[in-house]
Amino acid sequence: MLKLIFCLIIFAAGVGVGIYWGVSHPSQAANVAQTEAEDTASIQAKIKQAKIDLLNKLNDDSSGTSNSDFRRMLDNEKHKLQGSDQ
């Protein structure tokens, strides 16, 4: 119980210091937020490309099989991922 209270106090202090710093240094806070947004966008693009590559690999691997529903599902998923780029 004491550990939980200590963790909550530390969490509250961190949130308070973060809010105070963001209000006191708005330009630096904006730069941090912009950097985080750019990092998030690049990571999401890498994940999306990895999914497309995996779907292409699965589609190529299943080209010899007669499971048309599986291939249709892969193609639909790939088109959804590629369509969200536009």
N, C-alpha and C positions, 0 to 999 in steps of 0.2 A: 504494500500500500504506500509506503514511504517512497519507494522507487518510482511509482506512478506519479505521485505528487511532484517529485523532483523533476521528472521528465516533462510534466505539464508546465512547470515554472520555467524551465529552460526553453521550451517551445514558445511560450508567451513572450519571454525576453527576446528571443530571436525574431519573432514577428514584429515586436515593438521597435527593435533596432532597425529592422529592414524598412519599416514604414517611415520611421524618422529619417533614415538616410535617403530614401526615395524622395521625400518631401524637401529635404534640405539640399539635395543635389539633383535637380530635375534633369539637367542635360546629361549627366553621367548615367542616370537611371534610364533615360531614353536610349542612350548608346548600348547599354547592357540589354535592354529589351529588343532592340533592333538586331543585335548580334545573335541573341537566342532565337529570334524569328528566322533569321537566315540559316542558322544551324539546323533548326527543325525542318525547314523547307528542303534543305539538301539531303538530310537523312530520309525524309519521306520520299524524295525522288529516287534515292538509292534503293529503298525498300520496294518501291513500285517497279523499278527495273529488275530487281532480283525476282519478284513474283512473275513478271513477264517472261524472264529467262527460264524460270522453272516450268511455267506453263508451256513454253515452246519445247522444252526438253521432254516433258511428259507427252506432249502432242506428237513429237517425233518418235518417241519410244512406242507409242500406241498406234502408229500408222499401219503396222502390220496386222493389228487385231481387227476384229469385226464389230467391236463395241462402239457403235455410232453414237449412242447416247453420251458416253463418256467423252468422246471427241467433241461433240456439240457443246457439252458443258464447258470444256476447256476453251473452245473458241469463244463462247459467250463471255466467259470470265476475262479472257485476254482482250476482247473488244471493249469491255467495260473499263478495264484498266487503261487502255490506250485512249479511250474516248474522254477520260477525265483529264487528260493532258491538254485538250483543246479548249 
